Amino acid sequence: MHKSHATRKRNYEIVKALVEFQINNSMRISELLAIKTDNIDVQDKTLEIDGTINWVTDEETGAFGIKETTKTSKSYRTIGLTTQSINLIKNTYVGK
């Protein structure tokens, strides 16, 4: 079954936003994919990086990709987000 044009376009927009967010904030892809909503403080424009995705199958749940600690202890950090990054979050995920 082929995806509709609207679905393909939406997927493209999400991937574009993810890559732009990753580049703007100097993040590893595994850190980006481990972000949860409680890591983001839109009001204070901060993002807490507290984990990474490990690409293995979870024996208990069968899920692929589980959140683990960051690569090194120095990888735990809170970064400031630019207005551009906040807008990417709002435009891509809030209310979608």
N, CA, C and O atoms as a Tinker XYZ file with bonds, in Angstrom:
   384  protein
     1  N      0.841000   -1.180000    0.000000    73     2
     2  CA     0.000000    0.000000    0.000000    64     1     3
     3  C      0.886000    1.243000    0.000000    63     2     4     5
     4  O      1.812000    1.351000    0.803000    81     3
     5  N      0.606000    2.155000   -0.878000    73     3     6
     6  CA     1.399000    3.373000   -0.990000    64     5     7
     7  C      0.873000    4.429000   -0.028000    63     6     8     9
     8  O     -0.331000    4.553000    0.196000    81     7
     9  N      1.806000    5.180000    0.529000    73     7    10
    10  CA     1.416000    6.271000    1.413000    64     9    11
    11  C      0.895000    7.423000    0.568000    63    10    12    13
    12  O      1.338000    7.644000   -0.559000    81    11
    13  N     -0.044000    8.139000    1.133000    73    11    14
    14  CA    -0.592000    9.289000    0.423000    64    13    15
    15  C      0.457000   10.386000    0.311000    63    14    16    17
    16  O      1.445000   10.408000    1.046000    81    15
    17  N      0.219000   11.281000   -0.615000    73    15    18
    18  CA     1.124000   12.418000   -0.799000    64    17    19
    19  C      1.223000   13.225000    0.498000    63    18    20    21
    20  O      2.311000   13.664000    0.872000    81    19
    21  N      0.106000   13.421000    1.176000    73    19    22
    22  CA     0.100000   14.197000    2.423000    64    21    23
    23  C      0.945000   13.519000    3.497000    63    22    24    25
    24  O      1.655000   14.192000    4.244000    81    23
    25  N      0.871000   12.190000    3.578000    73    23    26
    26  CA     1.666000   11.450000    4.562000    64    25    27
    27  C      3.146000   11.540000    4.235000    63    26    28    29
    28  O      3.969000   11.761000    5.124000    81    27
    29  N      3.488000   11.371000    2.970000    73    27    30
    30  CA     4.897000   11.482000    2.566000    64    29    31
    31  C      5.428000   12.882000    2.841000    63    30    32    33
    32  O      6.552000   13.040000    3.317000    81    31
    33  N      4.631000   13.885000    2.546000    73    31    34
    34  CA     5.046000   15.267000    2.778000    64    33    35
    35  C      5.253000   15.512000    4.269000    63    34    36    37
    36  O      6.237000   16.142000    4.658000    81    35
    37  N      4.347000   15.028000    5.104000    73    35    38
    38  CA     4.468000   15.199000    6.558000    64    37    39
    39  C      5.718000   14.486000    7.068000    63    38    40    41
    40  O      6.444000   15.043000    7.893000    81    39
    41  N      5.985000   13.277000    6.599000    73    39    42
    42  CA     7.192000   12.549000    7.005000    64    41    43
    43  C      8.450000   13.316000    6.614000    63    42    44    45
    44  O      9.401000   13.394000    7.392000    81    43
    45  N      8.453000   13.879000    5.415000    73    43    46
    46  CA     9.592000   14.680000    4.956000    64    45    47
    47  C      9.801000   15.884000    5.872000    63    46    48    49
    48  O     10.934000   16.199000    6.236000    81    47
    49  N      8.715000   16.554000    6.244000    73    47    50
    50  CA     8.809000   17.723000    7.124000    64    49    51
    51  C      9.373000   17.344000    8.493000    63    50    52    53
    52  O     10.164000   18.093000    9.066000    81    51
    53  N      8.972000   16.191000    9.016000    73    51    54
    54  CA     9.471000   15.740000   10.320000    64    53    55
    55  C     10.961000   15.430000   10.244000    63    54    56    57
    56  O     11.728000   15.849000   11.111000    81    55
    57  N     11.373000   14.701000    9.215000    73    55    58
    58  CA    12.800000   14.370000    9.065000    64    57    59
    59  C     13.622000   15.645000    8.904000    63    58    60    61
    60  O     14.685000   15.777000    9.510000    81    59
    61  N     13.146000   16.569000    8.103000    73    59    62
    62  CA    13.839000   17.849000    7.907000    64    61    63
    63  C     13.990000   18.579000    9.241000    63    62    64    65
    64  O     15.066000   19.098000    9.540000    81    63
    65  N     12.932000   18.625000   10.039000    73    63    66
    66  CA    12.984000   19.304000   11.339000    64    65    67
    67  C     13.948000   18.603000   12.289000    63    66    68    69
    68  O     14.689000   19.264000   13.017000    81    67
    69  N     13.946000   17.264000   12.287000    73    67    70
    70  CA    14.868000   16.515000   13.149000    64    69    71
    71  C     16.324000   16.807000   12.804000    63    70    72    73
    72  O     17.145000   17.040000   13.691000    81    71
    73  N     16.635000   16.793000   11.519000    73    71    74
    74  CA    18.014000   17.051000   11.090000    64    73    75
    75  C     18.414000   18.482000   11.430000    63    74    76    77
    76  O     19.513000   18.720000   11.930000    81    75
    77  N     17.533000   19.425000   11.163000    73    75    78
    78  CA    17.826000   20.829000   11.476000    64    77    79
    79  C     18.035000   21.020000   12.979000    63    78    80    81
    80  O     18.961000   21.716000   13.396000    81    79
    81  N     17.174000   20.401000   13.789000    73    79    82
    82  CA    17.294000   20.498000   15.247000    64    81    83
    83  C     18.608000   19.879000   15.714000    63    82    84    85
    84  O     19.297000   20.445000   16.563000    81    83
    85  N     18.950000   18.729000   15.166000    73    83    86
    86  CA    20.193000   18.037000   15.532000    64    85    87
    87  C     21.411000   18.900000   15.206000    63    86    88    89
    88  O     22.316000   19.026000   16.031000    81    87
    89  N     21.443000   19.482000   14.036000    73    87    90
    90  CA    22.572000   20.316000   13.625000    64    89    91
    91  C     22.653000   21.574000   14.485000    63    90    92    93
    92  O     23.734000   21.939000   14.950000    81    91
    93  N     21.522000   22.236000   14.698000    73    91    94
    94  CA    21.510000   23.478000   15.481000    64    93    95
    95  C     21.965000   23.275000   16.921000    63    94    96    97
    96  O     22.463000   24.208000   17.552000    81    95
    97  N     21.798000   22.066000   17.441000    73    95    98
    98  CA    22.081000   21.825000   18.855000    64    97    99
    99  C     23.234000   20.856000   19.088000    63    98   100   101
   100  O     23.447000   20.405000   20.213000    81    99
   101  N     23.974000   20.535000   18.039000    73    99   102
   102  CA    25.171000   19.673000   18.131000    64   101   103
   103  C     24.905000   18.393000   18.918000    63   102   104   105
   104  O     25.590000   18.090000   19.895000    81   103
   105  N     23.903000   17.657000   18.473000    73   103   106
   106  CA    23.505000   16.442000   19.176000    64   105   107
   107  C     23.800000   15.205000   18.347000    63   106   108   109
   108  O     23.748000   15.233000   17.118000    81   107
   109  N     24.109000   14.117000   19.042000    73   107   110
   110  CA    24.186000   12.814000   18.382000    64   109   111
   111  C     22.756000   12.390000   18.040000    63   110   112   113
   112  O     21.813000   12.746000   18.747000    81   111
   113  N     22.600000   11.636000   16.964000    73   111   114
   114  CA    21.263000   11.189000   16.569000    64   113   115
   115  C     20.622000   10.357000   17.670000    63   114   116   117
   116  O     19.415000   10.453000   17.892000    81   115
   117  N     21.407000    9.546000   18.360000    73   115   118
   118  CA    20.846000    8.713000   19.431000    64   117   119
   119  C     20.376000    9.564000   20.609000    63   118   120   121
   120  O     19.431000    9.183000   21.299000    81   119
   121  N     21.019000   10.711000   20.852000    73   119   122
   122  CA    20.567000   11.633000   21.904000    64   121   123
   123  C     19.265000   12.309000   21.482000    63   122   124   125
   124  O     18.341000   12.454000   22.283000    81   123
   125  N     19.202000   12.716000   20.230000    73   123   126
   126  CA    18.009000   13.370000   19.709000    64   125   127
   127  C     16.792000   12.456000   19.820000    63   126   128   129
   128  O     15.718000   12.884000   20.242000    81   127
   129  N     16.972000   11.199000   19.439000    73   127   130
   130  CA    15.855000   10.256000   19.453000    64   129   131
   131  C     15.440000    9.841000   20.859000    63   130   132   133
   132  O     14.359000    9.283000   21.045000    81   131
   133  N     16.291000   10.109000   21.853000    73   131   134
   134  CA    15.974000    9.758000   23.241000    64   133   135
   135  C     15.252000   10.876000   23.987000    63   134   136   137
   136  O     14.872000   10.695000   25.144000    81   135
   137  N     15.059000   12.027000   23.347000    73   135   138
   138  CA    14.393000   13.154000   24.009000    64   137   139
   139  C     12.936000   12.800000   24.290000    63   138   140   141
   140  O     12.230000   12.252000   23.443000    81   139
   141  N     12.514000   13.131000   25.499000    73   139   142
   142  CA    11.107000   13.002000   25.883000    64   141   143
   143  C     10.587000   14.402000   26.193000    63   142   144   145
   144  O     11.366000   15.329000   26.411000    81   143
   145  N      9.275000   14.545000   26.211000    73   143   146
   146  CA     8.698000   15.873000   26.414000    64   145   147
   147  C      9.139000   16.515000   27.722000    63   146   148   149
   148  O      9.274000   17.736000   27.794000    81   147
   149  N      9.367000   15.706000   28.760000    73   147   150
   150  CA     9.786000   16.300000   30.037000    64   149   151
   151  C     11.240000   16.772000   30.022000    63   150   152   153
   152  O     11.692000   17.386000   30.989000    81   151
   153  N     11.979000   16.499000   28.947000    73   151   154
   154  CA    13.344000   17.016000   28.797000    64   153   155
   155  C     13.354000   18.450000   28.254000    63   154   156   157
   156  O     14.374000   19.135000   28.316000    81   155
   157  N     12.228000   18.889000   27.729000    73   155   158
   158  CA    12.155000   20.186000   27.055000    64   157   159
   159  C     11.431000   21.190000   27.943000    63   158   160   161
   160  O     10.335000   20.920000   28.435000    81   159
   161  N     12.049000   22.344000   28.144000    73   159   162
   162  CA    11.411000   23.452000   28.853000    64   161   163
   163  C     11.303000   24.605000   27.862000    63   162   164   165
   164  O     12.249000   25.369000   27.666000    81   163
   165  N     10.137000   24.714000   27.244000    73   163   166
   166  CA     9.925000   25.724000   26.208000    64   165   167
   167  C     10.001000   27.126000   26.802000    63   166   168   169
   168  O     10.546000   28.038000   26.181000    81   167
   169  N      9.458000   27.297000   27.995000    73   167   170
   170  CA     9.444000   28.623000   28.619000    64   169   171
   171  C     10.861000   29.121000   28.915000    63   170   172   173
   172  O     11.182000   30.276000   28.634000    81   171
   173  N     11.711000   28.255000   29.479000    73   171   174
   174  CA    13.092000   28.642000   29.793000    64   173   175
   175  C     14.051000   28.409000   28.625000    63   174   176   177
   176  O     15.236000   28.731000   28.710000    81   175
   177  N     13.530000   27.849000   27.542000    73   175   178
   178  CA    14.315000   27.556000   26.335000    64   177   179
   179  C     15.531000   26.681000   26.649000    63   178   180   181
   180  O     16.658000   27.003000   26.274000    81   179
   181  N     15.279000   25.566000   27.347000    73   179   182
   182  CA    16.357000   24.631000   27.661000    64   181   183
   183  C     15.950000   23.208000   27.297000    63   182   184   185
   184  O     14.768000   22.878000   27.201000    81   183
   185  N     16.961000   22.387000   27.101000    73   183   186
   186  CA    16.776000   20.971000   26.800000    64   185   187
   187  C     17.759000   20.175000   27.642000    63   186   188   189
   188  O     18.966000   20.417000   27.601000    81   187
   189  N     17.239000   19.234000   28.398000    73   187   190
   190  CA    18.090000   18.355000   29.200000    64   189   191
   191  C     18.391000   17.098000   28.390000    63   190   192   193
   192  O     17.479000   16.377000   27.986000    81   191
   193  N     19.667000   16.845000   28.159000    73   191   194
   194  CA    20.090000   15.633000   27.462000    64   193   195
   195  C     20.522000   14.643000   28.532000    63   194   196   197
   196  O     21.547000   14.823000   29.190000    81   195
   197  N     19.717000   13.590000   28.695000    73   195   198
   198  CA    19.960000   12.653000   29.794000    64   197   199
   199  C     19.968000   11.196000   29.359000    63   198   200   201
   200  O     19.931000   10.293000   30.195000    81   199
   201  N     20.017000   10.969000   28.065000    73   199   202
   202  CA    20.007000    9.586000   27.615000    64   201   203
   203  C     20.348000    9.459000   26.149000    63   202   204   205
   204  O     20.542000   10.447000   25.440000    81   203
   205  N     20.416000    8.225000   25.720000    73   203   206
   206  CA    20.717000    7.903000   24.332000    64   205   207
   207  C     19.940000    6.639000   23.972000    63   206   208   209
   208  O     19.566000    5.866000   24.853000    81   207
   209  N     19.705000    6.436000   22.711000    73   207   210
   210  CA    19.017000    5.224000   22.266000    64   209   211
   211  C     20.064000    4.171000   21.918000    63   210   212   213
   212  O     20.988000    4.426000   21.145000    81   211
   213  N     19.908000    3.008000   22.489000    73   211   214
   214  CA    20.765000    1.870000   22.173000    64   213   215
   215  C     19.964000    0.967000   21.239000    63   214   216   217
   216  O     18.871000    0.519000   21.584000    81   215
   217  N     20.514000    0.705000   20.061000    73   215   218
   218  CA    19.772000   -0.017000   19.028000    64   217   219
   219  C     19.850000   -1.529000   19.210000    63   218   220   221
   220  O     20.545000   -2.222000   18.467000    81   219
   221  N     19.136000   -2.021000   20.200000    73   219   222
   222  CA    19.015000   -3.451000   20.464000    64   221   223
   223  C     17.547000   -3.756000   20.721000    63   222   224   225
   224  O     16.745000   -2.856000   20.969000    81   223
   225  N     17.212000   -5.024000   20.658000    73   223   226
   226  CA    15.852000   -5.436000   20.971000    64   225   227
   227  C     15.743000   -5.709000   22.459000    63   226   228   229
   228  O     16.526000   -6.477000   23.017000    81   227
   229  N     14.767000   -5.079000   23.097000    73   227   230
   230  CA    14.508000   -5.284000   24.517000    64   229   231
   231  C     13.892000   -6.670000   24.688000    63   230   232   233
   232  O     12.831000   -6.959000   24.135000    81   231
   233  N     14.557000   -7.512000   25.448000    73   231   234
   234  CA    14.094000   -8.897000   25.635000    64   233   235
   235  C     12.703000   -8.961000   26.267000    63   234   236   237
   236  O     11.912000   -9.842000   25.927000    81   235
   237  N     12.398000   -8.041000   27.179000    73   235   238
   238  CA    11.115000   -8.072000   27.887000    64   237   239
   239  C      9.954000   -7.593000   27.025000    63   238   240   241
   240  O      8.891000   -8.213000   27.009000    81   239
   241  N     10.157000   -6.492000   26.309000    73   239   242
   242  CA     9.052000   -5.891000   25.563000    64   241   243
   243  C      9.084000   -6.178000   24.071000    63   242   244   245
   244  O      8.068000   -6.043000   23.388000    81   243
   245  N     10.246000   -6.574000   23.561000    73   243   246
   246  CA    10.383000   -6.783000   22.131000    64   245   247
   247  C     10.589000   -5.494000   21.355000    63   246   248   249
   248  O     10.718000   -5.514000   20.131000    81   247
   249  N     10.620000   -4.362000   22.070000    73   247   250
   250  CA    10.820000   -3.065000   21.421000    64   249   251
   251  C     12.244000   -2.968000   20.885000    63   250   252   253
   252  O     13.182000   -3.519000   21.461000    81   251
   253  N     12.381000   -2.266000   19.787000    73   251   254
   254  CA    13.698000   -2.063000   19.185000    64   253   255
   255  C     14.146000   -0.652000   19.502000    63   254   256   257
   256  O     13.483000    0.314000   19.126000    81   255
   257  N     15.260000   -0.529000   20.188000    73   255   258
   258  CA    15.770000    0.772000   20.599000    64   257   259
   259  C     15.293000    1.100000   21.996000    63   258   260   261
   260  O     14.114000    1.385000   22.201000    81   259
   261  N     16.187000    1.063000   22.945000    73   259   262
   262  CA    15.828000    1.368000   24.324000    64   261   263
   263  C     16.672000    2.531000   24.821000    63   262   264   265
   264  O     17.831000    2.689000   24.436000    81   263
   265  N     16.061000    3.350000   25.692000    73   263   266
   266  CA    16.770000    4.508000   26.226000    64   265   267
   267  C     17.707000    4.056000   27.328000    63   266   268   269
   268  O     17.325000    3.322000   28.239000    81   267
   269  N     18.948000    4.517000   27.220000    73   267   270
   270  CA    19.957000    4.215000   28.229000    64   269   271
   271  C     20.663000    5.506000   28.608000    63   270   272   273
   272  O     20.303000    6.581000   28.128000    81   271
   273  N     21.663000    5.400000   29.464000    73   271   274
   274  CA    22.428000    6.575000   29.860000    64   273   275
   275  C     23.209000    7.108000   28.670000    63   274   276   277
   276  O     23.377000    6.421000   27.663000    81   275
   277  N     23.681000    8.332000   28.799000    73   275   278
   278  CA    24.461000    8.924000   27.714000    64   277   279
   279  C     25.798000    8.217000   27.576000    63   278   280   281
   280  O     26.196000    7.430000   28.434000    81   279
   281  N     26.483000    8.516000   26.476000    73   279   282
   282  CA    27.741000    7.847000   26.146000    64   281   283
   283  C     28.799000    8.017000   27.244000    63   282   284   285
   284  O     29.482000    7.059000   27.606000    81   283
   285  N     28.926000    9.227000   27.763000    73   283   286
   286  CA    29.875000    9.503000   28.847000    64   285   287
   287  C     29.185000   10.383000   29.879000    63   286   288   289
   288  O     28.134000   10.961000   29.602000    81   287
   289  N     29.774000   10.487000   31.067000    73   287   290
   290  CA    29.163000   11.321000   32.105000    64   289   291
   291  C     29.128000   12.791000   31.688000    63   290   292   293
   292  O     28.245000   13.533000   32.119000    81   291
   293  N     30.067000   13.212000   30.865000    73   291   294
   294  CA    30.076000   14.599000   30.388000    64   293   295
   295  C     28.983000   14.855000   29.353000    63   294   296   297
   296  O     28.682000   16.005000   29.032000    81   295
   297  N     28.391000   13.780000   28.831000    73   295   298
   298  CA    27.322000   13.933000   27.851000    64   297   299
   299  C     26.010000   14.360000   28.495000    63   298   300   301
   300  O     25.132000   14.883000   27.807000    81   299
   301  N     25.855000   14.148000   29.815000    73   299   302
   302  CA    24.686000   14.665000   30.522000    64   301   303
   303  C     24.829000   16.175000   30.543000    63   302   304   305
   304  O     25.821000   16.707000   31.042000    81   303
   305  N     23.827000   16.867000   29.997000    73   303   306
   306  CA    23.945000   18.310000   29.969000    64   305   307
   307  C     22.583000   18.951000   29.744000    63   306   308   309
   308  O     21.643000   18.315000   29.268000    81   307
   309  N     22.507000   20.207000   30.096000    73   307   310
   310  CA    21.344000   21.021000   29.780000    64   309   311
   311  C     21.830000   22.111000   28.849000    63   310   312   313
   312  O     22.771000   22.843000   29.158000    81   311
   313  N     21.181000   22.207000   27.713000    73   311   314
   314  CA    21.611000   23.192000   26.723000    64   313   315
   315  C     20.523000   24.243000   26.535000    63   314   316   317
   316  O     19.337000   23.975000   26.729000    81   315
   317  N     20.947000   25.430000   26.157000    73   315   318
   318  CA    20.005000   26.481000   25.811000    64   317   319
   319  C     19.515000   26.275000   24.389000    63   318   320   321
   320  O     20.276000   25.878000   23.507000    81   319
   321  N     18.244000   26.547000   24.181000    73   319   322
   322  CA    17.659000   26.396000   22.853000    64   321   323
   323  C     17.428000   27.765000   22.226000    63   322   324   325
   324  O     16.957000   28.691000   22.886000    81   323
   325  N     17.757000   27.879000   20.972000    73   323   326
   326  CA    17.506000   29.117000   20.240000    64   325   327
   327  C     16.015000   29.236000   19.941000    63   326   328   329
   328  O     15.269000   28.261000   20.028000    81   327
   329  N     15.607000   30.426000   19.594000    73   327   330
   330  CA    14.219000   30.636000   19.185000    64   329   331
   331  C     13.889000   29.750000   17.991000    63   330   332   333
   332  O     12.776000   29.232000   17.891000    81   331
   333  N     14.842000   29.572000   17.092000    73   331   334
   334  CA    14.635000   28.709000   15.925000    64   333   335
   335  C     14.344000   27.268000   16.360000    63   334   336   337
   336  O     13.456000   26.621000   15.805000    81   335
   337  N     15.089000   26.767000   17.350000    73   335   338
   338  CA    14.859000   25.398000   17.833000    64   337   339
   339  C     13.500000   25.276000   18.516000    63   338   340   341
   340  O     12.800000   24.282000   18.328000    81   339
   341  N     13.126000   26.274000   19.302000    73   339   342
   342  CA    11.810000   26.269000   19.955000    64   341   343
   343  C     10.711000   26.260000   18.895000    63   342   344   345
   344  O      9.732000   25.524000   19.021000    81   343
   345  N     10.869000   27.067000   17.862000    73   343   346
   346  CA     9.872000   27.099000   16.787000    64   345   347
   347  C      9.785000   25.767000   16.054000    63   346   348   349
   348  O      8.695000   25.354000   15.658000    81   347
   349  N     10.918000   25.087000   15.866000    73   347   350
   350  CA    10.895000   23.756000   15.246000    64   349   351
   351  C     10.061000   22.794000   16.082000    63   350   352   353
   352  O      9.258000   22.030000   15.547000    81   351
   353  N     10.257000   22.837000   17.400000    73   351   354
   354  CA     9.486000   21.967000   18.298000    64   353   355
   355  C      8.001000   22.293000   18.197000    63   354   356   357
   356  O      7.175000   21.401000   18.004000    81   355
   357  N      7.670000   23.562000   18.326000    73   355   358
   358  CA     6.262000   23.975000   18.304000    64   357   359
   359  C      5.601000   23.651000   16.968000    63   358   360   361
   360  O      4.496000   23.110000   16.932000    81   359
   361  N      6.273000   23.982000   15.878000    73   359   362
   362  CA     5.673000   23.795000   14.553000    64   361   363
   363  C      5.593000   22.342000   14.127000    63   362   364   365
   364  O      4.720000   21.975000   13.340000    81   363
   365  N      6.490000   21.511000   14.634000    73   363   366
   366  CA     6.529000   20.124000   14.192000    64   365   367
   367  C      5.718000   19.201000   15.092000    63   366   368   369
   368  O      5.087000   18.262000   14.605000    81   367
   369  N      5.727000   19.453000   16.388000    73   367   370
   370  CA     5.152000   18.479000   17.314000    64   369   371
   371  C      3.982000   18.967000   18.144000    63   370   372   373
   372  O      3.091000   18.176000   18.451000    81   371
   373  N      3.948000   20.215000   18.514000    73   371   374
   374  CA     2.878000   20.699000   19.378000    64   373   375
   375  C      1.581000   20.750000   18.584000    63   374   376   377
   376  O      1.490000   21.413000   17.551000    81   375
   377  N      0.587000   20.038000   19.086000    73   375   378
   378  CA    -0.715000   20.047000   18.446000    64   377   379
   379  C     -0.821000   19.217000   17.189000    63   378   380   381
   380  O     -1.801000   19.330000   16.453000    81   379
   381  N      0.170000   18.386000   16.932000    73   379   382
   382  CA     0.136000   17.556000   15.719000    64   381   383
   383  C     -0.338000   16.169000   16.065000    63   382   384
   384  O     -0.438000   15.314000   15.186000    81   383
